[in-house]
Amino acid sequence: MVTKRQLGIFLALVGLTAAVGTVAVDWIGAGKWSGFGPLQWIGLSAGLALVGIGTVLFRIGDRPA
């Protein structure tokens, strides 16, 4: 059985990976243009939203998800 704490940790890690990956892609200069594009903003926003949701679930505790 998956608890809300475990689900929260998983979602926070996935969101953190997505946010860091989005920034890292821009930092290493992958792609044709420089700067943040609309899809990168969407990826960063989605990653940070997952981190927020994961944090809330983590704080709820060990109840079943």
Protein Blocks (a to p, Z undefined) as FASTA:
>chain_A
ZZfklmmmmmmmmmmmmmmmmmmmmmnopajbecjdfklmmmmmmmmmmmmmmmmmmmno
mcdZZ
